[in-house]
Amino acid sequence: MGIEGMMLTWLLAVFCVSALAVWLLSGPLAGLAMDTPNHRSLHARAVPRTGGLGIMFAVLGGWWLSGLVLPAPLFWGALVLVLVSFADDRLDLPAGVRFAVHLAVAGWLAWRLGFAGGWLVLAVLATGWMTNLYNFMDGADGLAGGMALWGFGSYAVAFWQAGESGMALATAMVALAAVGFLLFNFPPARVFMGDGGSVPLGFLAAGFGLIGIQYAVWPAWFPWLVFAPFVVDASVTLIRRALRGDKVWQAHREHYYQRLIRMGWSHRRMALVAWALMASAGMVGLWSLRHTVWPVMAWALTLTGLMVAADRRWRQFLSNG
């Protein structure tokens, strides 16, 4: 069997394991952690928030059994984050404890990848932020799973084009595991991802981004672009809340995707529009790696225009009561 056949076999296995695990976690094992609606929720009934465990079980198991050679902090750091974040889903851990673990794991990975001095500090902060923003953006059916599909799928294509077949397989496994989850999370969702999935996925998005930079597969802008629908929404929202003096670590309903749903968009419409943005970001990024960065600038201007339009609609919505 050639390398392509071997990769397809592993990807099919990861997809099937993820789908089976998420099915179990949304049915027989649903009681492990439930998301009960509150005044900040966008859903009206209790839903299991265990689906991310199925994703990570399939991904980490696939990496381990396939014998992929990956930086140790990537595997073990993701595993630590799964355990700590699932404990948070069940026990509501203090924010300080969670953030300390996030930064410790980020620092271990950045240091082992060879970052030093100011670049080490920047890599740790960027990884810590990506870890958390992915969790912030996991609040609507199909959204976080879609970002995993398109973001890690874009990573896989870029790694494959650069001849890094091992990294291509590792990131493609994440994308296919997300597809297994989306079978049960596409609107109307039967299961949510939960912190046990969104936090380690954010860590892996940053971690593979740093690996690609160190391997000279892509420049620093590429990871930010392919995950831009999450990065921009979370960053702009956090900055606005900080400038108002709000407690930025508290849950809220002010992200763009949350405001659009509050204005009447269905979860399905939100997911499909978000997927279109995610897919376009990945395609523009992959094309620009081989040609010119001008399309990246055009895409950024388009996204800015969409955000300005959403802000205008939101102000009209509030003024109309």
Buried (B, 14 or more C-beta within 10 A) or exposed (E): EEEEEEBBEBBEBBBEBBBBBBBBBBEEBBEBBBBEEEEEBBBEEEBBBBBBBBBBBBBBBBBEEBEBEBBEBBBBBBBBBBBBBBBBBBEEBEEEEBBEBBBBBBBBBBBEBEBEEEEBEEBBBBBBBBBBBBBBBBBBBBBBBBBBBBBBBBBBBBBBBBEBBBBBBBBBBBBBBBBBBBBBBBBEBBBBBBBBBBBBBBBBBBBBBBBBBBBEBBEEBBBBBBBBBBBBBBBBBBEEBEEEEEEBEEEBBBBBBBBBBEEEBEBBEBBBBBBEBBBBBBBBBBEBBEEEBEBBEEBBEEBEEEBEEBEEEBEEBEEEE
